């Protein structure tokens, strides 16, 4: 991948050669099942890589043939959608640091290089727009992702705790606070629950990640009846959907 220094990490793995993984998706260095959470980097017109959270739909999850392309859905007129359209691809990466995931999901984060230090593996993809529509007043676009290059950066055992999962789900709830189709009170109740899980079960990284989400979304001020601007996800689009997540899937 031309935009990432191949000598930057001593533990860089071998590049993908297009072989199929056990999941049947050609070229992917990891097994994909259901909707796999990832961070995608797309090159913007300013020459910087924009980071956003992106759900990857395994073919079997959508009742498609096992060797069909991985599918992703973008919601709204986001930077990811724009860059996919103008550049025709991006770099999908799998990260285990909840702080990087929150930054991608709830803030505007741009980097000079596409691959984060916390990425366990990355996949350079070409994208093809295959469908589009509207739900709840928000436009969506479906993309097929095809691998052009890939690498495994590290194979160390990563442990997880309940706090990690709570952080991921909390980014979904926070992104939907301004969508009329979702009940604000219910979403705030979920966020209070996730905050409790992170406090009880999360480690330092999860707690720091959740604090970043608090600051980015302002959900606690809204929970106390104050007005919050509701600008979340992928640069403050406020459309209430996570890239790659169906509106009724969370």
WOFENPE-V826320 format. One record per residue. N is the residue number from 0. RES is the residue in one letter. SS is DSSP state (2 for helix, 1 for strand, 0 for the rest). PHI is phi in whole degrees, 0 to 359 (999 if undefined). OMEGA is omega in radians with two decimals (NA if undefined). Layout:
n: [N & N]
res: [RES & RES]
ss: [SS & SS]
phi: [PHI & PHI]
omega: [OMEGA & OMEGA]
//
This chain:
n: [0 & 1 & 2 & 3 & 4 & 5 & 6 & 7 & 8 & 9 & 10 & 11 & 12 & 13 & 14 & 15 & 16 & 17 & 18 & 19 & 20 & 21 & 22 & 23 & 24 & 25 & 26 & 27 & 28 & 29 & 30 & 31 & 32 & 33 & 34 & 35 & 36 & 37 & 38 & 39 & 40 & 41 & 42 & 43 & 44 & 45 & 46 & 47 & 48 & 49 & 50 & 51 & 52 & 53 & 54 & 55 & 56 & 57 & 58 & 59 & 60 & 61 & 62 & 63 & 64 & 65 & 66 & 67 & 68 & 69 & 70 & 71 & 72 & 73 & 74 & 75 & 76 & 77 & 78 & 79 & 80 & 81 & 82 & 83 & 84 & 85 & 86 & 87 & 88 & 89 & 90 & 91 & 92 & 93 & 94 & 95 & 96 & 97 & 98 & 99 & 100 & 101 & 102 & 103 & 104 & 105 & 106 & 107 & 108 & 109 & 110 & 111 & 112 & 113 & 114 & 115 & 116 & 117 & 118 & 119 & 120 & 121 & 122 & 123 & 124 & 125 & 126 & 127 & 128 & 129 & 130 & 131 & 132 & 133 & 134 & 135 & 136 & 137 & 138 & 139 & 140 & 141 & 142 & 143 & 144 & 145 & 146 & 147 & 148 & 149 & 150 & 151 & 152 & 153 & 154 & 155 & 156 & 157 & 158 & 159 & 160 & 161 & 162 & 163 & 164 & 165 & 166 & 167 & 168 & 169 & 170 & 171 & 172 & 173 & 174 & 175 & 176 & 177 & 178 & 179 & 180 & 181 & 182 & 183 & 184 & 185 & 186 & 187 & 188 & 189 & 190 & 191 & 192 & 193 & 194 & 195 & 196 & 197 & 198 & 199 & 200 & 201 & 202 & 203 & 204 & 205 & 206 & 207 & 208 & 209 & 210 & 211 & 212 & 213 & 214 & 215 & 216 & 217 & 218 & 219 & 220 & 221 & 222 & 223 & 224 & 225 & 226 & 227 & 228 & 229 & 230 & 231 & 232 & 233 & 234 & 235 & 236 & 237 & 238 & 239 & 240 & 241 & 242 & 243 & 244 & 245 & 246 & 247 & 248 & 249]
res: [X & X & X & X & X & X & X & X & X & X & X & X & X & X & X & X & X & X & X & X & X & X & X & X & X & X & X & X & X & X & X & X & X & X & X & X & X & X & X & X & X & X & X & X & X & X & X & X & X & X & X & X & X & X & X & X & X & X & X & X & X & X & X & X & X & X & X & X & X & X & X & X & X & X & X & X & X & X & X & X & X & X & X & X & X & X & X & X & X & X & X & X & X & X & X & X & X & X & X & X & X & X & X & X & X & X & X & X & X & X & X & X & X & X & X & X & X & X & X & X & X & X & X & X & X & X & X & X & X & X & X & X & X & X & X & X & X & X & X & X & X & X & X & X & X & X & X & X & X & X & X & X & X & X & X & X & X & X & X & X & X & X & X & X & X & X & X & X & X & X & X & X & X & X & X & X & X & X & X & X & X & X & X & X & X & X & X & X & X & X & X & X & X & X & X & X & X & X & X & X & X & X & X & X & X & X & X & X & X & X & X & X & X & X & X & X & X & X & X & X & X & X & X & X & X & X & X & X & X & X & X & X & X & X & X & X & X & X & X & X & X & X & X & X & X & X & X & X & X & X]
ss: [0 & 0 & 0 & 0 & 0 & 0 & 0 & 0 & 0 & 0 & 0 & 0 & 0 & 0 & 1 & 0 & 0 & 0 & 0 & 1 & 0 & 0 & 0 & 0 & 0 & 1 & 0 & 0 & 0 & 0 & 0 & 0 & 0 & 0 & 1 & 1 & 1 & 1 & 1 & 1 & 1 & 1 & 1 & 0 & 0 & 0 & 0 & 0 & 1 & 1 & 1 & 1 & 1 & 1 & 1 & 1 & 1 & 0 & 2 & 2 & 2 & 2 & 0 & 0 & 0 & 0 & 0 & 0 & 0 & 1 & 1 & 1 & 1 & 1 & 1 & 0 & 0 & 0 & 2 & 2 & 2 & 2 & 2 & 2 & 2 & 2 & 2 & 0 & 1 & 1 & 1 & 1 & 1 & 1 & 1 & 0 & 0 & 2 & 2 & 2 & 2 & 2 & 2 & 2 & 2 & 2 & 0 & 0 & 1 & 1 & 1 & 0 & 0 & 0 & 0 & 0 & 0 & 0 & 1 & 1 & 1 & 1 & 1 & 1 & 1 & 1 & 1 & 1 & 1 & 1 & 1 & 1 & 1 & 1 & 1 & 0 & 0 & 1 & 1 & 1 & 1 & 1 & 1 & 1 & 1 & 1 & 1 & 1 & 1 & 1 & 1 & 1 & 0 & 0 & 0 & 0 & 0 & 0 & 0 & 0 & 0 & 2 & 2 & 2 & 2 & 2 & 2 & 2 & 2 & 2 & 2 & 2 & 2 & 2 & 2 & 0 & 0 & 0 & 0 & 0 & 0 & 0 & 0 & 2 & 2 & 2 & 2 & 2 & 2 & 2 & 2 & 2 & 2 & 2 & 2 & 2 & 2 & 2 & 2 & 2 & 2 & 0 & 0 & 2 & 2 & 2 & 2 & 2 & 2 & 2 & 2 & 2 & 2 & 2 & 2 & 2 & 2 & 0 & 2 & 2 & 2 & 2 & 2 & 0 & 0 & 0 & 0 & 0 & 0 & 0 & 0 & 0 & 2 & 2 & 2 & 2 & 0 & 0 & 0 & 0 & 0 & 0 & 0 & 0 & 0 & 0 & 0 & 0 & 0 & 0]
phi: [999 & 292 & 271 & 235 & 292 & 293 & 256 & 284 & 232 & 294 & 260 & 298 & 272 & 284 & 290 & 292 & 242 & 88 & 294 & 277 & 274 & 299 & 280 & 87 & 282 & 299 & 86 & 284 & 276 & 228 & 285 & 246 & 216 & 63 & 248 & 270 & 282 & 213 & 244 & 247 & 252 & 232 & 278 & 268 & 295 & 272 & 81 & 254 & 267 & 274 & 253 & 213 & 283 & 215 & 273 & 254 & 270 & 295 & 307 & 296 & 296 & 259 & 57 & 252 & 303 & 299 & 265 & 288 & 294 & 295 & 247 & 223 & 235 & 257 & 245 & 81 & 269 & 266 & 298 & 299 & 299 & 300 & 289 & 302 & 295 & 277 & 255 & 79 & 175 & 182 & 235 & 269 & 222 & 249 & 242 & 248 & 264 & 297 & 292 & 294 & 293 & 297 & 303 & 290 & 278 & 235 & 226 & 270 & 236 & 234 & 228 & 282 & 240 & 281 & 263 & 286 & 298 & 275 & 290 & 280 & 203 & 222 & 221 & 275 & 231 & 262 & 242 & 229 & 287 & 238 & 195 & 202 & 186 & 215 & 216 & 59 & 85 & 242 & 286 & 228 & 225 & 263 & 232 & 263 & 249 & 238 & 283 & 246 & 199 & 199 & 203 & 259 & 274 & 204 & 236 & 295 & 287 & 250 & 273 & 232 & 228 & 298 & 299 & 297 & 298 & 296 & 298 & 299 & 295 & 294 & 295 & 293 & 300 & 297 & 289 & 255 & 297 & 258 & 264 & 303 & 290 & 247 & 280 & 299 & 300 & 293 & 296 & 295 & 297 & 298 & 296 & 297 & 296 & 298 & 300 & 293 & 297 & 298 & 295 & 276 & 242 & 278 & 266 & 304 & 294 & 294 & 295 & 294 & 298 & 292 & 296 & 297 & 294 & 304 & 292 & 288 & 264 & 66 & 294 & 292 & 294 & 292 & 296 & 263 & 92 & 276 & 275 & 239 & 284 & 70 & 270 & 235 & 36 & 57 & 90 & 79 & 283 & 65 & 275 & 79 & 236 & 275 & 305 & 97 & 255 & 293 & 297 & 257 & 264 & 233]
omega: [-2.93 & -3.07 & -3.13 & -3.09 & -3.09 & -3.12 & -3.03 & -3.12 & -3.14 & -3.06 & 3.11 & 3.13 & 3.11 & 3.11 & 3.12 & -3.12 & 3.10 & 3.09 & 3.08 & 3.03 & -3.12 & -3.13 & 3.11 & -3.13 & -3.04 & 2.96 & -3.09 & -3.06 & -3.13 & 3.04 & 3.10 & 3.12 & -3.10 & 3.05 & -3.10 & 3.12 & 3.13 & 3.00 & 3.14 & 3.05 & 3.10 & -3.05 & -3.12 & -3.14 & 3.11 & 3.13 & 3.11 & -3.14 & 3.08 & -3.13 & 3.11 & 3.04 & -3.09 & 3.08 & -3.11 & -3.12 & 3.06 & -3.11 & -3.10 & 3.14 & -3.13 & -3.13 & 3.07 & 3.10 & -3.05 & -3.12 & 3.09 & 3.13 & 2.98 & -3.12 & 3.01 & -3.14 & 3.02 & -3.11 & 3.09 & -3.13 & -3.04 & 3.04 & 3.14 & 3.12 & 3.13 & -3.07 & 3.02 & -3.10 & -3.04 & -3.06 & 3.09 & 3.14 & -3.14 & -3.12 & 3.10 & -3.14 & -3.09 & -3.05 & 3.12 & 3.11 & -3.09 & 3.13 & 3.09 & 3.13 & 3.12 & 3.11 & -3.13 & -3.03 & -2.93 & -3.12 & 2.98 & 3.11 & 3.12 & -3.11 & 3.10 & 3.10 & -3.03 & -3.00 & 3.13 & 3.09 & -3.09 & -3.10 & 3.05 & 3.10 & 3.08 & -3.12 & 3.01 & -3.04 & 2.84 & -3.11 & 3.10 & 3.08 & -3.04 & -3.13 & 3.11 & 3.13 & -3.11 & 3.08 & 3.11 & 3.14 & -3.13 & 3.09 & 3.03 & 3.09 & 3.05 & -3.12 & 2.91 & -3.10 & 3.11 & -3.03 & 3.01 & 3.10 & -3.12 & 3.08 & 2.99 & -3.08 & -3.12 & -3.13 & 3.13 & 3.10 & 3.12 & 3.09 & 3.13 & 3.05 & -3.11 & 3.12 & -3.14 & 3.12 & 3.13 & 3.11 & -3.11 & -3.13 & -3.13 & 3.11 & 3.10 & -3.13 & -3.12 & -3.09 & -3.05 & -3.03 & -3.08 & -3.12 & -3.08 & -3.09 & -3.09 & -3.14 & -3.07 & -3.14 & 3.12 & 3.12 & 3.12 & 3.08 & 3.09 & -3.11 & 3.06 & 3.12 & -3.14 & 3.10 & 3.14 & 3.13 & 3.13 & -3.13 & -3.07 & -2.96 & -3.07 & 3.03 & -3.13 & -3.11 & 3.14 & 3.13 & 3.11 & 3.12 & -3.12 & 3.08 & 3.08 & 3.11 & 3.08 & -3.08 & -3.07 & -3.05 & -3.10 & -3.03 & -3.11 & 3.09 & 3.08 & 3.13 & 3.12 & 3.05 & 3.12 & -3.14 & 3.08 & -3.02 & 3.04 & -3.11 & -3.07 & 2.84 & 3.01 & 3.03 & 3.03 & -3.13 & 3.06 & -3.11 & 2.98 & 3.11 & 3.03 & 3.07 & 3.08 & 3.14 & 3.04 & -3.04 & -3.12 & -3.04 & -3.08 & NA]
//
